[in-house]
Amino acid sequence: MADTLALRRQVVIKAIVTETFKQQAGAELQAALQNVDMNLQQLEFQGKRAIADLEKKSVSPAGPMVTQQIEQIRGQIENERNQLLAAKNDMLQKLNLISQLEINSEFVQAQVDNYVDVGVGDNLYLKLSAPEVIVKDGVVVEIRTPQLAPQA
């Protein structure tokens, strides 16, 4: 029987908002937005080409099989376009949020998994409570470990 066991828990990464943080986060989002725009253009081009190829290969007028394939392609393009537009909208909202953050405030940047060893006699709630890693311009400045409230 094992004396300890490694369990997975979440660790919250918080960034202290600085001008550098705002600039870097804004630049990353701008680059991601450009990537989404390129993907949208590529999707439109590939969709038109696939439909044109089907129309060239089919006899005129297009039979029901070809018409069905074209509708499937259009539906697939529409689904992918909607996903890309939703991602773009999410990025635009994040860009707006970042521009409104106050300097020296804390911003939840990410959550990552971390493993903690637990053993007989450990307070499981304390061991599994989410610690926070505080970073300023990419440098860890503090690690906060939650404390349980004293029992009444």
C-alpha positions as CSV (number, residue, x, y, z in Angstrom):
1,M,0.0,0.0,0.0
2,A,1.4,3.4,-1.0
3,D,2.2,6.1,1.6
4,T,1.6,8.9,-0.8
5,L,-0.4,9.5,-4.0
6,A,0.0,12.2,-6.6
7,L,-3.2,14.0,-7.4
8,R,-3.8,16.6,-10.1
9,R,-5.1,20.1,-9.2
10,Q,-5.5,23.4,-11.0
11,V,-3.1,26.3,-10.5
12,V,-4.3,29.8,-11.4
13,I,-1.8,32.1,-13.2
14,K,-2.5,35.8,-12.6
15,A,-0.7,38.6,-14.3
16,I,-0.1,42.0,-12.8
17,V,-1.3,44.4,-15.5
18,T,1.5,46.6,-16.8
19,E,1.8,48.6,-20.0
20,T,4.1,45.9,-21.3
21,F,1.5,43.2,-20.5
22,K,-1.2,45.2,-22.3
23,Q,1.1,45.7,-25.3
24,Q,2.1,42.1,-25.5
25,A,-1.4,40.7,-25.0
26,G,-2.8,43.2,-27.6
27,A,-0.1,42.2,-30.1
28,E,-0.8,38.5,-29.6
29,L,-4.5,39.0,-30.1
30,Q,-3.9,41.2,-33.2
31,A,-1.7,38.4,-34.7
32,A,-4.4,35.8,-33.9
33,L,-7.0,38.1,-35.5
34,Q,-4.9,38.3,-38.7
35,N,-4.6,34.5,-38.7
36,V,-8.4,34.1,-38.4
37,D,-8.9,36.6,-41.3
38,M,-6.4,34.6,-43.4
39,N,-8.2,31.4,-42.5
40,L,-11.5,32.9,-43.5
41,Q,-10.1,34.0,-46.9
42,Q,-8.6,30.6,-47.5
43,L,-11.9,28.8,-46.5
44,E,-13.8,31.0,-49.0
45,F,-11.3,30.3,-51.8
46,Q,-11.1,26.5,-51.1
47,G,-14.9,26.3,-51.0
48,K,-15.4,28.1,-54.2
49,R,-12.8,26.0,-55.9
50,A,-14.3,22.7,-54.6
51,I,-17.8,23.7,-55.8
52,A,-16.4,24.8,-59.2
53,D,-14.5,21.5,-59.6
54,L,-17.7,19.6,-58.9
55,E,-19.7,21.7,-61.4
56,K,-17.0,21.1,-64.1
57,K,-17.0,17.3,-63.5
58,S,-20.8,17.0,-63.6
59,V,-23.0,17.0,-66.7
60,S,-25.2,19.9,-67.3
61,P,-27.7,20.3,-65.7
62,A,-26.2,19.0,-62.4
63,G,-27.8,15.8,-61.2
64,P,-29.2,15.3,-57.6
65,M,-25.9,13.7,-56.4
66,V,-23.8,16.7,-57.5
67,T,-26.4,19.1,-56.1
68,Q,-26.3,17.3,-52.8
69,Q,-22.5,17.3,-52.7
70,I,-22.5,21.1,-53.4
71,E,-25.0,21.7,-50.6
72,Q,-22.8,19.6,-48.2
73,I,-19.8,21.7,-49.1
74,R,-21.7,24.9,-48.6
75,G,-23.0,23.7,-45.3
76,Q,-19.5,22.7,-44.2
77,I,-18.1,26.0,-45.3
78,E,-20.8,27.8,-43.4
79,N,-20.1,25.8,-40.2
80,E,-16.4,26.5,-40.4
81,R,-17.0,30.2,-41.2
82,N,-19.3,30.5,-38.1
83,Q,-16.7,28.9,-35.9
84,L,-14.0,31.3,-37.2
85,L,-16.3,34.3,-36.8
86,A,-17.1,33.2,-33.2
87,A,-13.4,32.9,-32.4
88,K,-12.8,36.3,-34.0
89,N,-15.6,37.9,-31.9
90,D,-14.1,36.3,-28.8
91,M,-10.7,37.8,-29.6
92,L,-12.2,41.2,-30.2
93,Q,-13.9,41.1,-26.8
94,K,-10.6,40.1,-25.2
95,L,-8.8,42.9,-26.9
96,N,-11.4,45.4,-25.7
97,L,-11.2,43.9,-22.1
98,I,-7.4,44.2,-22.1
99,S,-7.5,47.8,-23.2
100,Q,-9.7,48.6,-20.2
101,L,-7.6,46.8,-17.6
102,E,-6.2,49.1,-14.9
103,I,-2.4,49.2,-14.4
104,N,-1.3,47.1,-11.3
105,S,-4.6,45.2,-11.2
106,E,-4.5,41.4,-11.4
107,F,-5.8,39.5,-14.5
108,V,-6.4,35.7,-14.6
109,Q,-4.2,34.8,-17.5
110,A,-4.5,31.0,-17.4
111,Q,-5.1,27.8,-15.5
112,V,-2.6,25.0,-15.6
113,D,-2.5,21.5,-14.1
114,N,-0.2,20.8,-11.2
115,Y,0.4,17.6,-9.2
116,V,0.5,17.5,-5.5
117,D,1.5,14.5,-3.2
118,V,-1.1,13.6,-0.6
119,G,-0.6,11.1,2.2
120,V,-2.3,9.7,5.2
121,G,-3.0,12.5,7.7
122,D,-2.9,15.3,5.1
123,N,-5.7,17.9,4.9
124,L,-7.0,17.0,1.4
125,Y,-9.0,20.2,1.1
126,L,-5.9,22.3,1.7
127,K,-3.7,20.1,-0.6
128,L,-6.2,20.4,-3.5
129,S,-7.1,24.1,-3.1
130,A,-5.8,26.1,-6.1
131,P,-2.6,28.0,-5.5
132,E,-2.0,31.2,-7.5
133,V,1.2,32.1,-9.4
134,I,1.5,35.9,-9.7
135,V,3.6,37.1,-12.6
136,K,4.7,40.6,-13.7
137,D,5.9,40.9,-17.2
138,G,6.5,37.1,-17.4
139,V,8.5,37.0,-14.1
140,V,7.0,35.1,-11.1
141,V,6.8,37.6,-8.2
142,E,4.7,35.6,-5.8
143,I,3.2,32.1,-5.2
144,R,0.0,32.3,-3.1
145,T,-1.1,29.2,-1.3
146,P,-4.6,29.2,0.1
147,Q,-5.1,28.9,3.8
148,L,-8.2,27.2,5.2
149,A,-10.3,29.2,7.6
150,P,-10.0,28.1,11.2
151,Q,-12.7,25.7,12.4
152,A,-15.2,27.3,14.8
